[in-house]
Amino acid sequence: MAGVSTKEIKNRIRSMESTKQITKAMEMVASSKLRRAQAQVVASRPYFELLSAAIAKIASTGQDFSSPYLTVRPVKKTAYIVIAGDRGLAGGYNSNLIKLVMSEIEGKDAAVLPIGKKAVDYFRSHGVSLLTADYALAEEITLGDCFTLAKSLCKQYLSGEFDEICIAYTNFVSVLSQTPATRSLLPLQPEKDRSAGSSDILYEPDSTTVFERIIPEYLGGVLYGALCESRASEQAARRTAMDSATQNAEDMIADLSLQFNRARQAAITQEITEIVAGS
């Protein structure tokens, strides 16, 4: 009986060692992808900041400046762009974001444009209205896809199909901290550029036309920036989760090894006792 017990413990130890190897490998892969994702986050920020400054400067050119992108109207229907991951094993990365979105769309007439397999599967299974399911693989979305998507959303906003467009993503704070967040994209509320004053810049054909041409590019930049933030957050969350899983496997192996040694010692003691009793 003691032999069977030690055999089972040895099998469990081998199983945990195999699990530990897998989680350790996944942690190393996530660390490698995280470095590339962080580089993308840093590289995407200058473009976004330049467009933000241009929009603020144009919006500050005069009192009579107006654009449908700046007009706040009663919200009848809202579109949410939700950026999640393609795979699990990333702690609460996907679930925390989805919970945030579900709490915000509750009671609203809203449609969701999911990016990432986890988002597509969840909203489809829960009967949420989807704009499209063409972006099921977040890893394969390029900068060009972001601009195409932004132009399509701008057309729908101008046509009155949506009165508000928001984006939900995970903000990359640090390797150990990622926070889900939502942000309103349209109607736009740019910060006034106080340094612009009465600018001498001439816009051809006019500032309104230039402004409305820039907005789709601006939204594409915001979308790509949010995508980079989400990718970095996903890899950081997966790295942390796999590191924790590896540590848990090591703790379980230590406990099982202790149980194995105790069981083996008990078996040896029992055999000695039986030999002594027999003699």
Residue pairs with C-beta under 8 A, 6 or more apart in sequence:
2 263
2 264
2 266
2 267
2 270
3 267
5 263
6 260
6 263
6 264
6 267
9 256
9 259
9 260
9 263
10 260
12 256
13 253
13 256
13 257
13 260
16 249
16 252
16 253
16 256
17 249
17 253
19 245
19 249
20 246
20 249
20 250
20 253
23 242
23 245
23 246
23 249
24 242
24 246
26 89
26 238
26 242
27 239
27 242
27 243
27 246
30 235
30 236
30 238
30 239
30 242
31 235
31 239
33 231
33 235
34 175
34 232
34 235
34 236
34 239
37 228
37 231
37 232
37 234
37 235
38 172
38 232
40 228
40 231
40 232
41 172
41 225
41 228
41 229
41 232
44 221
44 224
44 225
44 228
45 225
47 221
48 221
48 222
48 225
51 214
51 217
51 218
51 221
52 190
52 218
53 193
54 214
55 188
55 190
55 211
55 214
55 215
55 218
56 190
56 191
56 192
56 193
56 196
57 193
57 196
57 199
57 201
58 65
58 203
58 207
58 210
58 211
58 214
59 65
59 70
59 190
59 192
59 193
59 211
60 192
60 193
60 194
60 196
60 197
60 199
61 196
61 199
61 201
61 203
61 207
62 207
65 207
65 208
65 211
66 208
67 208
67 211
67 212
67 215
68 158
68 212
69 154
69 157
69 186
69 187
69 188
69 211
69 212
69 215
70 187
70 188
70 189
70 190
71 187
72 187
73 163
73 187
74 163
75 163
75 164
76 109
76 163
77 109
77 110
77 111
77 161
77 162
77 163
77 164
78 105
78 108
78 109
78 110
78 111
78 162
78 163
78 164
78 165
78 166
79 110
79 111
79 112
79 113
79 131
79 153
79 156
79 162
79 164
79 165
79 166
80 101
80 104
80 105
80 110
80 111
80 112
80 113
80 166
80 167
80 168
80 182
81 112
81 113
81 115
81 149
81 153
81 165
81 166
81 167
81 168
81 185
81 223
81 226
82 97
82 98
82 101
82 112
82 113
82 114
82 115
82 116
82 119
82 123
82 167
82 168
82 169
83 97
83 115
83 116
83 119
83 138
83 167
83 168
83 169
83 170
83 226
83 227
83 230
84 93
84 94
84 97
84 98
84 114
84 115
84 116
84 117
84 118
84 119
84 122
84 138
84 230
85 93
85 94
85 116
85 117
85 118
85 138
85 230
85 234
86 116
86 117
86 118
86 136
86 137
86 138
86 139
87 117
87 118
88 94
88 118
89 238
89 241
89 242
90 234
90 237
90 238
90 241
91 237
91 238
91 240
91 241
92 237
93 170
93 178
93 233
93 234
93 237
93 238
94 116
94 118
94 119
94 122
96 170
96 180
97 119
97 168
97 169
97 170
97 180
98 118
98 119
98 122
100 168
100 180
100 181
100 182
101 112
101 168
101 182
102 126
104 166
104 168
104 182
105 112
105 128
110 128
110 129
111 128
111 129
111 130
111 131
111 162
112 119
112 123
112 128
112 129
112 130
112 131
113 130
113 131
113 132
113 135
113 149
113 153
114 120
114 122
114 123
114 130
114 133
114 135
114 136
115 135
115 138
115 141
115 227
116 135
116 136
116 137
116 138
116 230
117 136
117 137
117 138
120 130
120 133
120 135
120 136
123 130
124 130
124 133
135 141
135 145
135 149
138 227
138 230
138 231
139 231
141 227
143 220
143 224
146 220
146 221
146 223
146 224
146 227
147 216
147 217
147 220
149 220
149 223
150 216
150 217
150 219
150 220
150 222
150 223
151 216
151 220
153 162
153 165
153 185
153 186
153 219
154 186
154 215
154 216
154 219
156 162
157 163
157 165
157 186
162 186
164 184
164 186
164 187
165 184
165 185
165 186
166 182
166 183
166 184
166 185
167 182
167 183
167 185
167 222
167 223
167 226
168 180
168 181
168 182
168 183
169 180
169 181
169 183
169 226
169 227
169 229
169 230
170 178
170 179
170 180
170 181
170 229
170 230
170 233
170 234
170 237
171 178
171 179
171 180
171 181
171 229
171 233
172 178
172 229
172 230
172 232
172 233
172 236
173 179
174 236
175 236
175 239
175 240
176 236
176 240
178 233
178 236
178 237
183 222
183 226
185 219
185 222
186 219
188 215
203 209
203 210
204 210
